[in-house]
Amino acid sequence: LGVMLELRKCQLTLERIPHVKDSLYSLDTSALSEELMAPRGEDGVLRGVRVLIRCNAGNVYWAMVQPGSVVGNLLVSASETLARSEGPYTVEFHPQRFQQLAMHRALDAPMAEGMLRTVIPDMSDSGVPAGTPTDEVVESLPASLNEGQRRAVASALQVGALHPLVVWGPPGTGKSTLGAFIVWHLVQQRPTNLHILIAAPSNTAADVLCSKLARLGLDKDQMLRLNALGRSWGTLPDDIQQFSYYSLGDDGRPAFSV
């Protein structure tokens, strides 16, 4: 409800909507950024929302926020027919509730309660849970990782560890690098019959992890980059396109597929 109320403040009127390329358009949201004093885009309140654009003739176009958005300028994907419409345009923002509904349903499922009882450690009997990394394992990891990162990787690699590993740190402290090293080492331990799902809160964050794993040596037979169906192919970095599947739509443009 709070998101819906905040998004109501984000309605605006634009005289023109520049067509960037293909199905990508640029929305000038500088007035909103100044009014609400909050960053907009993939890491702000507009991440994951649907954008409703109504042109002067009354035609309605739905758009999705894309990577590449910055403060004051939103990059969205919409039908190419929007480029032939005329302003002024009214722009509204609507929450995409699918992700929230899916998370709540997962937490409410009976299976979730049993899983939490299994993975949350009981520290009442002993001071150190099973799977604590030994100094020998820590010392065997690459010197490019700092002490904290090496201990975190070693904890994740411990056989028999039943409890979740939580790594916290402010931006720029190497969490993405740490995650990539953990996945890479797990793949080295079990080159076959291993399935790992890596999730990130934004397209950009997932792209960064995919790029780091590619530089560590994973190839397209070992890694698949799953993209939101609403994402535009044009926003995908060149170095990870080989890890994504796509098919040509009816209009001849590439669209993500599974």
N, C-alpha and C positions, 0 to 999 in steps of 0.2 A: 504494500500500500504506500509505503514511504517513497519507493521508486516512482510509482505512478504519479503521486502528488508532485514530486520534483520535476518529472518530465513535462508536466502541464505548464511549467514555467518556461519551457524551452521552445514554445511555438514562436515562429518568426515568419516574416514576409521578405522575399527576395525578388528583386527585379529581373535577375538573370541567374541561370545555373550553368556555368561553363562545362562543356563537354571535353573531358581530358583525352580519352581514347577508348575505343571499343565500347564497353558498357560502363565505363567509369566516369563519374561526375564529381565536381568540386562544389561544396556548399560553404559559403562564408558564414561562419558561426562566431565571428569575433564579438558581436554584440552580446551573445549569450555568455561567452567566456568572461567578458568584463562585468556583466550583471551578476553572475553567480560566483565569480572569483574561484573557479575550479577548472582544472584541466579537462579538456574534452577529447574524446577519441578512444582508441582501443584500450587505454589504461584508465579512462575516466568513467563517469556515469553513463555515457552513451555507448559503452562497449556492449555489444550483443543486442542492441535495440533495433527495432524495425522503424524505418523512416517513411512516412506518408507524405508524398508531394502532390499537390493539386495545382494544376496550371490554370491560366486565365479562362480557358474554354471549359473548365470543370472536369477534365480528365484526371484520373487518379493513378499515380505510379507508386509502387512499393519499392523501397531500396534497402540495402543492407550496408552497415558501416564496414569499411575495409581497412586492412593494414596500410600504413602510410599517412593516416590522419594525424594532424598536429593541432596544437592549441590555436583556435581561431579558424581552422580550415578542416573540414571533414571530407574524406574521400569515401564515396558510396558507389555501389553498383546498382544499376537499374536498367530497364528496357531501353534499347537504343532509340525507340520512338520518342523518348523524352527529349532528345536533341532537336527534334522537329517541332516541339511545342513552343508556346510563347508565354511570357510572364505578364503580370507579376505572379509569383508562386507563393503559396502558403505551405509551410513545412511543419509537420507535427512528428513527435517521437513517441513510439509505443513500446512498452516492455515486451521482450521475448521471454515468455514464462516457461518455455519447455524445459530449459536447463534447471530452473528452480524446482519445477514439479518432479522432474526425474530424480533430483537429489533427495527431496523429501520422501518420495516413494521408496527409494533405496534404504533410507534410514529407518523408515517405518516397517520395513519388511521383517517378518519373523526371523529370517536367516541372519539379518544384521545383528540382532541381539546375541545370537549364538556365536557369531564371529568376534564380536567385541569381548565376550567372556573369554574367548580363546587367546586373543592377541594381546590383551591388556595385562601387563605383568603383575603378579602378586609379590610384592616386596616385603611381606610381613615375616617370612621365614629366613630369607638370606639377603645379604646386602647387595649382591651383584647378580643380575639375571644371566641365564645361559646365553652363550654366544658373545660374551665380552671379548674383544680382540686382544690377542697376545702381542707383546712387544715385537716378537719375531715377524708376525704378519705385517705389522705397521712398518717395520724397517725394510721390508721387501718391496714396498710400493715406490713409484717414481719420486725422485727428489723434487720434481716440479710442483708437487703438492705440498702444502704446508702441514704442520703437525696435526692440526685439527681435521683437515681434509683427509689425511691418510688414515686417521683413526676412524673417521666416518665410513670411508670405503672399506676398511677392514671389518667393521661391524656388519656392513651389508653383505660381505662375502662369507661370514661365518656360517658353517653348516649347522643346522639345528636351531638357529635363532628363530624364536616364535613371535617376537615382539616387534612392533613397527619402529622404524628408525625415523626420527623427526630431526631435521636439520633446519635451524633458524639463523637468519642473518640479514642485515640491511642490504640494500642494492649495491652491487659491485664487489661483493665479498667472495664470489666464486661458487655460488650454489649451482649454477647451470653447469659449470665445468666439473664440479663434484658429481652431479647426476650423470653426466656423460661418461665419466670414468667408471662409475659403479656399473652402468649398463655394459660398457665395453669389457670390463673384467668378468662380468657374469657370462658374457658370450664366449670369452676365452676359456672359461671353466667348462662350459657345456656348449660346444659348437653346434650340436644338433638337438632336436626335440626340446627346444627352449623357446618359450613365448613370454615376452615382456610388453606390457602396455605402459606407455609413457604419456601422461596427460599434463597439460599446461593451461594456465588461465587465459591465454590469448594466442592468436595466430603467430604473432611475432615471437613469443616465448617458445612455442613449439618449433618454429623455424630455426631458432638459435640452437636448440638441442639437436635437431636433425643435422644441422651444419657441423656442429662439434663432433657428432658421432661419425659423420662422413669423413672428417679430417683424421679421426682416430683409426679409420680403416674399414668401417662397415660399408658394404656395397648394396646395390639395389635388390640383390637376392636375399639379403639379411634384414633389410629395413624397409618399411612402408610408411610414408607420410600421409595420414588421413586428414583431409581438409573438410571444413564445413561446406555443404553443398551451396550455400549462399555466397561463398567467397569467389572473387573474380580471379581467373587464371593469370591475368596480367599483374597481380600483386604478389605472385609467388617468386621468390628469389631464384635466379638462374641456377645457382649451385645445388639446389635441392629439387629441381623439376624432375630429375630422373627417378626420384623416389616416390612420385605421385602418379596415380592413374588418371587418365582423362579420356573422354570420348567427345566426338563432334556433335553438337546439337543440330536441331533442324535449320538453324541460321548459319551453320558452318563454323561457329566459334567453339573453341574447346571448353568443356565443362567437366568438373571433377566427377569421378565415378569410383566405385569400389570393385 
